[in-house]
Amino acid sequence: MQPSFMRRYPVASFYILALALGTAIVYLVAQGILPSSLALVAALSASIAGIIMTAVEDGRAGLQLMLRPFPQMEKGRSPAIASVGAAQ
């Protein structure tokens, strides 16, 4: 069985998916089907497409790795100080 289009061409699939999601949301808002407050969701279409492509390519393990929280900073240290300290 051949792999799906999304697995064979992940970059093209990402762009097509992001464009389709963004365009569909804007179209539905312009037609009055969705409220105008949802028009800003179209700006998130690339992020949503990225999450979908991660699920297709890497499955649940990839999603867990991508969406896990960032490590917490030590108390009293700003990120700028931590990055300077790490560079030394």
N, C-alpha and C positions, 0 to 999 in steps of 0.2 A: 504494500500500500504506500502510495506517495505521501510525503508530508503535505500539510495544508499550505495554502498560499501565504498565510501569516507566518508560518515557520520557515518557508523558503525565502521570503522577502520581508524580513522584519522591519527594515527602515521604510520601505515603500508602504507597508501596511500601517506603520505608525503615522506617516504623513496623510494617507488616505483617511484613516480613522479620525485623526485630529481635525482635518478639514471638514469631514462629514458631520462630526459632532457639533463643531462651531457653527457651520452653515445651517444645520437643521434647527438649532436653537434660535438663531437670528431670524430665520424664516418663520418659525412658529410665533415668535414675538411680533414680527411685522404683520402677520395675518391676524393677530389678535387672539390666537389660541392660548398662548401663554401670557401671563402678566409681564409688563415691561420691566419690572424689578428683576426678572430672571435673565435679562439680556446680559448681565455681567457674568453669568455662569459660562457664557460662550468663551470668555477669556481663560477659563480653566480647561478647555477642551484638550489642550496638549497634555496637561497633567493627567486627565482622565484616560486619555489614549495611552500614556506611558504606563499607568497602572494596569490597564487591560493587556498591553503587550507583555508586561512582566509576568502576568498570570498565564498567558499563552506559552511563553518561552520557558519559564522556570517553575511554574506551578505554585503550590502553596508555600514551598520553602523560599522561593524568590520573593513572594509577597511579604512573608514574615521578616525576611532580612531587610527588605526595602522600607517597611513601615514600622520597624521597631524603633523605640525612642532613642534619641541620642544619649550618650553617657552624661550623667550629671556633673556639673562643675563643682570643684571644691568650694566650700563656703569662703567668702571673702576675696576670691580671685576673679578678676574680670577675664573674659575671653582674650582680650588683647594682651594682658600680662601672661596668660597661660601660653599663648602662641609664641611670644618672645622667649619665654623660658624653655619652650620645647625646641626652639631653633638653636639654642646654644649648645 
